[in-house]
Amino acid sequence: MFTFIDQRQIKAKVYARREEIANEMVGFTRFDIIRSHNDKNRMQELFKSLSENGAWTEEEQEEIRNLDTTLANLDHEYERLNATLGQDLMEVKTKYVATDVDQLVSPAGFHPSEPVFVQTKVAIHVNDPRDLPKNFKGYIHNVEELTGNYDK
């Protein structure tokens, strides 16, 4: 049995979050965003220094307090959400999904506890693996284990 998956319905949450980010970034220029990316890069350098040296100098401590990565993080999240919108997704409402891949990918914009994954070439949704065709050669994923959502 083939079930049509409404991509707009699944992606509604992603569209909403993308709009929230766009609203949060109103009033900032591309220069502000680039500066935030530079701050993010510098912060990564400082954390590398910390792991190598075991401590920051007083100057590094002061510098890290003044770095602001907020816009860089929002910009990166916006890009990841756009990538999600370009992919076909599947919402699994059964206990198992049998696929042609050994790992399912949880797309940006969804919490790992949500049973939403990047659509695979083969995806057979079943509540009991014994319902799969006898000749099925692929991977069977227990969605409850993947999402941590166990029936109580």
MDAnalysis code that builds the backbone (N, CA, C; Angstrom):
import MDAnalysis as mda
import numpy as np

u = mda.Universe.empty(456, n_residues=152, atom_resindex=np.repeat(np.arange(152), 3), trajectory=True)
u.add_TopologyAttr("name", ["N", "CA", "C"] * 152)
u.add_TopologyAttr("resid", np.arange(1, 153))
u.add_TopologyAttr("resname", ["MET", "PHE", "THR", "PHE", "ILE", "ASP", "GLN", "ARG", "GLN", "ILE", "LYS", "ALA", "LYS", "VAL", "TYR", "ALA", "ARG", "ARG", "GLU", "GLU", "ILE", "ALA", "ASN", "GLU", "MET", "VAL", "GLY", "PHE", "THR", "ARG", "PHE", "ASP", "ILE", "ILE", "ARG", "SER", "HIS", "ASN", "ASP", "LYS", "ASN", "ARG", "MET", "GLN", "GLU", "LEU", "PHE", "LYS", "SER", "LEU", "SER", "GLU", "ASN", "GLY", "ALA", "TRP", "THR", "GLU", "GLU", "GLU", "GLN", "GLU", "GLU", "ILE", "ARG", "ASN", "LEU", "ASP", "THR", "THR", "LEU", "ALA", "ASN", "LEU", "ASP", "HIS", "GLU", "TYR", "GLU", "ARG", "LEU", "ASN", "ALA", "THR", "LEU", "GLY", "GLN", "ASP", "LEU", "MET", "GLU", "VAL", "LYS", "THR", "LYS", "TYR", "VAL", "ALA", "THR", "ASP", "VAL", "ASP", "GLN", "LEU", "VAL", "SER", "PRO", "ALA", "GLY", "PHE", "HIS", "PRO", "SER", "GLU", "PRO", "VAL", "PHE", "VAL", "GLN", "THR", "LYS", "VAL", "ALA", "ILE", "HIS", "VAL", "ASN", "ASP", "PRO", "ARG", "ASP", "LEU", "PRO", "LYS", "ASN", "PHE", "LYS", "GLY", "TYR", "ILE", "HIS", "ASN", "VAL", "GLU", "GLU", "LEU", "THR", "GLY", "ASN", "TYR", "ASP", "LYS"])
u.atoms.positions = np.array([
    [0.845, -1.179, 0.000],
    [0.000, 0.000, 0.000],
    [0.889, 1.240, 0.000],
    [0.610, 2.160, -0.868],
    [1.377, 3.395, -0.971],
    [0.614, 4.515, -0.291],
    [1.288, 5.260, 0.550],
    [0.675, 6.394, 1.242],
    [1.374, 7.669, 0.795],
    [0.604, 8.637, 0.332],
    [1.155, 9.925, -0.069],
    [1.545, 10.708, 1.174],
    [2.734, 11.257, 1.169],
    [3.226, 12.039, 2.306],
    [3.142, 13.518, 1.940],
    [2.381, 14.259, 2.714],
    [2.195, 15.684, 2.465],
    [3.417, 16.451, 2.963],
    [4.288, 16.817, 2.035],
    [5.527, 17.506, 2.389],
    [5.265, 18.854, 3.057],
    [4.242, 19.562, 2.623],
    [3.949, 20.875, 3.222],
    [3.588, 20.736, 4.694],
    [2.810, 19.700, 4.999],
    [2.408, 19.494, 6.382],
    [3.618, 19.159, 7.243],
    [4.469, 18.270, 6.766],
    [5.664, 17.893, 7.527],
    [6.594, 19.089, 7.693],
    [6.742, 19.875, 6.637],
    [7.708, 20.975, 6.645],
    [7.177, 22.270, 7.254],
    [5.910, 22.292, 7.657],
    [5.313, 23.522, 8.210],
    [6.134, 24.054, 9.379],
    [6.610, 23.167, 10.227],
    [7.417, 23.560, 11.388],
    [8.724, 24.231, 10.937],
    [9.317, 23.710, 9.878],
    [10.575, 24.256, 9.367],
    [10.343, 25.645, 8.776],
    [9.256, 25.793, 8.004],
    [8.925, 27.107, 7.448],
    [8.705, 28.125, 8.574],
    [8.005, 27.712, 9.625],
    [7.724, 28.619, 10.749],
    [9.011, 29.044, 11.443],
    [9.906, 28.100, 11.689],
    [11.174, 28.445, 12.364],
    [12.015, 29.351, 11.474],
    [12.026, 29.077, 10.162],
    [12.789, 29.923, 9.244],
    [12.260, 31.358, 9.270],
    [10.954, 31.506, 9.362],
    [10.369, 32.841, 9.435],
    [10.742, 33.526, 10.751],
    [10.750, 32.771, 11.860],
    [11.171, 33.328, 13.150],
    [12.597, 33.864, 13.059],
    [13.478, 33.094, 12.442],
    [14.874, 33.517, 12.314],
    [14.964, 34.783, 11.475],
    [14.245, 34.810, 10.360],
    [14.264, 35.998, 9.501],
    [13.811, 37.222, 10.285],
    [12.788, 37.067, 11.119],
    [12.302, 38.192, 11.936],
    [13.331, 38.601, 12.985],
    [14.049, 37.648, 13.553],
    [15.082, 37.962, 14.540],
    [16.248, 38.722, 13.914],
    [16.468, 38.511, 12.614],
    [17.615, 39.122, 11.948],
    [17.279, 40.455, 11.275],
    [16.013, 40.865, 11.364],
    [15.606, 42.145, 10.783],
    [16.401, 43.262, 11.456],
    [16.901, 44.178, 10.654],
    [17.646, 45.315, 11.190],
    [19.146, 45.111, 11.221],
    [19.588, 43.884, 11.010],
    [21.022, 43.612, 10.968],
    [21.485, 43.596, 9.511],
    [22.691, 44.069, 9.313],
    [23.251, 44.102, 7.967],
    [24.077, 42.845, 7.711],
    [24.433, 42.641, 6.461],
    [25.305, 41.505, 6.119],
    [26.647, 41.663, 6.842],
    [27.092, 42.911, 7.025],
    [28.335, 43.168, 7.761],
    [28.220, 42.656, 9.204],
    [27.069, 42.895, 9.846],
    [26.856, 42.408, 11.216],
    [26.961, 40.883, 11.271],
    [26.396, 40.232, 10.275],
    [26.412, 38.771, 10.230],
    [27.829, 38.259, 9.991],
    [28.560, 38.906, 9.108],
    [29.951, 38.513, 8.840],
    [30.796, 38.702, 10.095],
    [30.587, 39.809, 10.793],
    [31.328, 40.055, 12.034],
    [31.032, 38.942, 13.055],
    [29.784, 38.514, 13.127],
    [29.412, 37.443, 14.048],
    [30.074, 36.120, 13.638],
    [30.166, 35.870, 12.340],
    [30.879, 34.666, 11.865],
    [32.363, 34.745, 12.243],
    [32.935, 35.929, 12.118],
    [34.334, 36.109, 12.529],
    [34.494, 35.858, 14.027],
    [33.538, 36.346, 14.813],
    [33.565, 36.090, 16.258],
    [33.468, 34.590, 16.539],
    [32.640, 33.898, 15.779],
    [32.482, 32.451, 15.961],
    [33.795, 31.739, 15.658],
    [34.451, 32.139, 14.568],
    [35.747, 31.540, 14.222],
    [36.783, 31.807, 15.314],
    [36.796, 33.036, 15.821],
    [37.743, 33.374, 16.881],
    [37.448, 32.574, 18.150],
    [36.166, 32.386, 18.449],
    [35.792, 31.607, 19.622],
    [36.301, 30.166, 19.482],
    [36.184, 29.612, 18.303],
    [36.693, 28.253, 18.073],
    [38.199, 28.198, 18.296],
    [38.910, 29.239, 17.841],
    [40.358, 29.306, 18.064],
    [40.673, 29.370, 19.558],
    [39.897, 30.166, 20.281],
    [40.131, 30.303, 21.718],
    [39.858, 28.989, 22.457],
    [38.838, 28.262, 22.058],
    [38.570, 26.972, 22.704],
    [39.637, 25.946, 22.351],
    [40.172, 26.029, 21.146],
    [41.286, 25.153, 20.781],
    [42.492, 25.475, 21.660],
    [42.743, 26.762, 21.859],
    [43.839, 27.199, 22.722],
    [43.636, 26.692, 24.147],
    [42.412, 26.757, 24.617],
    [42.101, 26.271, 25.962],
    [42.396, 24.777, 26.082],
    [41.993, 24.007, 25.074],
    [42.224, 22.559, 25.148],
    [43.715, 22.228, 25.057],
    [44.469, 23.044, 24.345],
    [45.908, 22.796, 24.212],
    [46.695, 23.276, 25.422],
    [46.271, 24.404, 26.002],
    [47.043, 25.027, 27.077],
    [46.469, 24.812, 28.473],
    [45.239, 24.345, 28.546],
    [44.627, 24.088, 29.848],
    [44.028, 25.310, 30.519],
    [44.278, 26.495, 29.985],
    [43.719, 27.717, 30.575],
    [43.821, 28.846, 29.557],
    [43.004, 29.868, 29.777],
    [43.084, 31.070, 28.962],
    [43.888, 32.126, 29.701],
    [44.506, 32.973, 28.920],
    [45.149, 34.143, 29.527],
    [44.040, 35.122, 29.917],
    [44.404, 36.125, 30.716],
    [43.405, 37.138, 31.089],
    [42.880, 37.856, 29.852],
    [43.756, 38.097, 28.887],
    [43.335, 38.770, 27.653],
    [42.332, 37.914, 26.884],
    [42.592, 36.610, 26.830],
    [41.673, 35.706, 26.126],
    [40.330, 35.628, 26.846],
    [40.357, 35.643, 28.170],
    [39.109, 35.623, 28.934],
    [38.281, 36.870, 28.641],
    [38.928, 37.992, 28.589],
    [38.231, 39.241, 28.283],
    [37.705, 39.219, 26.847],
    [38.533, 38.724, 25.937],
    [38.127, 38.677, 24.528],
    [36.894, 37.793, 24.341],
    [36.882, 36.639, 24.963],
    [35.756, 35.719, 24.751],
    [34.453, 36.288, 25.307],
    [34.537, 37.088, 26.348],
    [33.336, 37.728, 26.904],
    [32.718, 38.713, 25.908],
    [33.540, 39.250, 25.016],
    [33.066, 40.264, 24.080],
    [32.689, 39.714, 22.707],
    [32.849, 38.414, 22.513],
    [32.483, 37.816, 21.224],
    [30.989, 37.530, 21.195],
    [30.377, 37.760, 20.050],
    [28.935, 37.508, 19.905],
    [28.702, 36.653, 18.667],
    [28.278, 35.427, 18.899],
    [28.064, 34.476, 17.800],
    [26.577, 34.297, 17.470],
    [25.729, 35.097, 18.051],
    [24.284, 34.921, 17.887],
    [23.857, 34.948, 16.428],
    [24.267, 35.977, 15.692],
    [23.846, 36.082, 14.291],
    [24.441, 34.969, 13.436],
    [25.666, 34.574, 13.720],
    [26.285, 33.469, 12.975],
    [25.509, 32.180, 13.198],
    [25.105, 31.946, 14.443],
    [24.333, 30.742, 14.748],
    [22.977, 30.768, 14.051],
    [22.312, 31.911, 14.059],
    [21.025, 32.039, 13.368],
    [21.197, 31.855, 11.865],
    [22.245, 32.450, 11.318],
    [22.519, 32.337, 9.887],
    [22.764, 30.876, 9.496],
    [23.526, 30.181, 10.305],
    [23.815, 28.770, 10.040],
    [22.540, 27.929, 10.144],
    [21.731, 28.195, 11.156],
    [20.473, 27.458, 11.302],
    [19.558, 27.710, 10.107],
    [19.496, 28.948, 9.644],
    [18.673, 29.305, 8.482],
    [19.124, 28.514, 7.252],
    [20.433, 28.418, 7.055],
    [20.970, 27.648, 5.918],
    [20.606, 26.174, 6.036],
    [20.714, 25.618, 7.248],
    [20.365, 24.195, 7.447],
    [18.881, 23.963, 7.219],
    [18.039, 24.904, 7.643],
    [16.599, 24.773, 7.419],
    [16.279, 24.829, 5.927],
    [16.968, 25.694, 5.195],
    [16.775, 25.746, 3.748],
    [17.155, 24.418, 3.100],
    [18.219, 23.799, 3.589],
    [18.613, 22.492, 3.067],
    [17.521, 21.462, 3.347],
    [16.939, 21.505, 4.533],
    [15.844, 20.592, 4.869],
    [14.666, 20.785, 3.924],
    [14.351, 22.038, 3.632],
    [13.216, 22.315, 2.749],
    [13.450, 21.781, 1.338],
    [14.701, 21.583, 0.960],
    [15.029, 21.056, -0.354],
    [15.023, 19.533, -0.420],
    [14.743, 18.887, 0.710],
    [14.757, 17.425, 0.745],
    [13.342, 16.882, 0.907],
    [13.125, 15.678, 0.398],
    [11.872, 14.989, 0.673],
    [12.004, 14.357, 2.051],
    [10.944, 14.499, 2.848],
    [10.952, 13.971, 4.208],
    [9.871, 12.921, 4.368],
    [10.050, 12.084, 5.377],
    [9.001, 11.130, 5.717],
    [8.759, 11.190, 7.211],
    [7.496, 11.152, 7.569],
    [7.120, 11.067, 8.980],
    [6.655, 9.638, 9.207],
    [7.309, 8.960, 10.127],
    [7.007, 7.553, 10.374],
    [6.033, 7.454, 11.540],
    [4.863, 6.907, 11.260],
    [3.818, 6.782, 12.283],
    [3.637, 5.326, 12.706],
    [4.560, 4.486, 12.266],
    [4.526, 3.080, 12.641],
    [5.710, 2.780, 13.545],
    [5.722, 1.586, 14.115],
    [6.807, 1.223, 15.026],
    [8.111, 0.958, 14.275],
    [7.992, 0.481, 13.041],
    [9.179, 0.143, 12.246],
    [9.088, 0.786, 10.874],
    [10.264, 1.013, 10.301],
    [10.346, 1.394, 8.892],
    [11.503, 0.605, 8.303],
    [11.218, -0.062, 7.194],
    [12.231, -0.854, 6.503],
    [12.735, -0.036, 5.316],
    [14.053, 0.090, 5.205],
    [14.635, 0.953, 4.174],
    [15.801, 0.276, 3.468],
    [16.333, 0.990, 2.507],
    [17.509, 0.531, 1.766],
    [18.804, 1.116, 2.332],
    [18.723, 1.857, 3.437],
    [19.911, 2.462, 4.044],
    [20.060, 1.988, 5.485],
    [21.303, 1.941, 5.956],
    [21.538, 1.429, 7.307],
    [21.313, 2.465, 8.405],
    [21.228, 3.744, 8.051],
    [20.976, 4.791, 9.046],
    [19.985, 5.790, 8.485],
    [19.043, 6.193, 9.326],
    [18.096, 7.235, 8.944],
    [18.666, 8.580, 9.376],
    [18.359, 9.613, 8.615],
    [18.867, 10.953, 8.897],
    [17.731, 11.816, 9.416],
    [17.941, 12.383, 10.607],
    [16.988, 13.330, 11.180],
    [17.351, 14.714, 10.646],
    [16.451, 15.356, 9.910],
    [16.800, 16.633, 9.271],
    [16.808, 17.814, 10.239],
    [17.483, 18.865, 9.834],
    [17.497, 20.102, 10.623],
    [16.068, 20.600, 10.784],
    [15.784, 21.119, 11.968],
    [14.461, 21.656, 12.243],
    [13.579, 20.699, 13.018],
    [14.065, 19.473, 13.209],
    [13.292, 18.477, 13.947],
    [14.133, 17.937, 15.087],
    [13.495, 17.756, 16.228],
    [14.170, 17.177, 17.385],
    [14.334, 15.683, 17.135],
    [15.434, 15.092, 17.593],
    [15.634, 13.650, 17.384],
    [14.500, 12.779, 17.929],
    [13.698, 13.306, 18.837],
    [12.579, 12.526, 19.364],
    [11.380, 12.518, 18.410],
    [11.447, 13.337, 17.360],
    [10.359, 13.365, 16.383],
    [10.647, 12.349, 15.282],
    [9.660, 11.549, 14.898],
    [9.889, 10.504, 13.896],
    [9.851, 11.028, 12.466],
    [10.655, 12.045, 12.199],
    [10.751, 12.623, 10.858],
    [12.174, 12.402, 10.365],
    [12.273, 11.866, 9.155],
    [13.575, 11.517, 8.584],
    [13.623, 11.930, 7.124],
    [14.841, 12.042, 6.594],
    [15.000, 12.279, 5.168],
    [14.475, 11.034, 4.454],
    [13.658, 11.270, 3.431],
    [13.039, 10.169, 2.691],
    [14.111, 9.286, 2.064],
    [13.935, 7.991, 2.195],
    [14.839, 7.028, 1.573],
    [14.199, 6.498, 0.296],
    [15.010, 5.888, -0.551],
    [14.503, 5.345, -1.821],
    [13.432, 4.281, -1.541],
    [13.696, 3.431, -0.563],
    [12.748, 2.399, -0.136],
    [12.354, 2.718, 1.300],
    [11.059, 2.729, 1.576],
    [10.579, 2.969, 2.940],
    [9.240, 2.255, 3.104],
    [9.284, 1.157, 3.818],
    [8.077, 0.385, 4.073],
    [7.739, 0.540, 5.556],
    [6.607, 1.150, 5.833],
    [6.197, 1.452, 7.203],
    [5.324, 0.304, 7.710],
    [5.758, -0.328, 8.788],
    [5.004, -1.454, 9.364],
    [5.071, -1.402, 10.887],
    [4.078, -1.995, 11.523],
    [4.093, -2.107, 12.983],
    [4.713, -3.420, 13.436],
    [4.824, -4.360, 12.513],
    [5.398, -5.663, 12.830],
    [6.290, -6.085, 11.666],
    [7.570, -6.315, 11.917],
    [8.478, -6.692, 10.823],
    [8.050, -7.969, 10.087],
    [7.235, -8.788, 10.720],
    [6.757, -10.007, 10.054],
    [5.811, -9.684, 8.906],
    [5.337, -8.422, 8.849],
    [4.459, -8.001, 7.761],
    [5.229, -7.625, 6.493],
    [6.546, -7.590, 6.594],
    [7.374, -7.260, 5.421],
    [7.370, -8.421, 4.434],
    [7.581, -8.112, 3.168],
    [7.688, -9.198, 2.186],
    [8.801, -10.162, 2.604],
    [8.584, -11.430, 2.387],
    [9.556, -12.466, 2.788],
    [10.917, -12.252, 2.131],
    [10.917, -11.710, 0.931],
    [12.171, -11.525, 0.201],
    [12.795, -10.143, 0.427],
    [12.322, -9.390, 1.436],
    [12.871, -8.051, 1.685],
    [14.336, -8.147, 2.101],
    [15.161, -7.422, 1.394],
    [16.586, -7.350, 1.718],
    [16.908, -5.885, 1.956],
    [17.034, -5.535, 3.202],
    [17.311, -4.150, 3.547],
    [17.490, -4.026, 5.045],
    [17.184, -2.869, 5.554],
    [17.394, -2.566, 6.967],
    [16.051, -2.267, 7.632],
    [15.873, -2.799, 8.818],
    [14.650, -2.559, 9.578],
    [15.014, -1.678, 10.766],
    [14.380, -0.519, 10.842],
    [14.666, 0.454, 11.901],
    [13.504, 0.485, 12.892],
    [13.810, 0.345, 14.159],
    [12.814, 0.470, 15.214],
    [12.712, 1.958, 15.544],
    [11.622, 2.567, 15.155],
    [11.459, 4.014, 15.298],
    [11.404, 4.422, 16.766],
    [10.831, 3.585, 17.606],
    [10.793, 3.902, 19.034],
    [12.206, 3.995, 19.601],
    [13.078, 3.105, 19.187],
    [14.469, 3.151, 19.663],
    [15.193, 4.380, 19.125],
    [14.924, 4.732, 17.873],
    [15.595, 5.891, 17.275],
    [15.169, 7.200, 17.921],
    [13.917, 7.290, 18.290],
    [13.389, 8.554, 18.824],
    [13.327, 8.588, 20.348],
    [13.451, 7.428, 20.963],
    [13.334, 7.365, 22.421],
    [11.895, 7.452, 22.894],
    [10.958, 7.289, 21.977],
    [9.532, 7.352, 22.311],
    [8.988, 5.938, 22.435],
    [9.035, 5.411, 23.640],
    [8.558, 4.061, 23.881],
    [7.141, 4.104, 24.416],
    [6.356, 3.122, 24.001],
    [5.008, 3.007, 24.573],
    [5.145, 2.708, 26.051],
    [4.404, 3.389, 26.836],
    [4.468, 3.197, 28.292],
    [3.602, 2.032, 28.695],
])
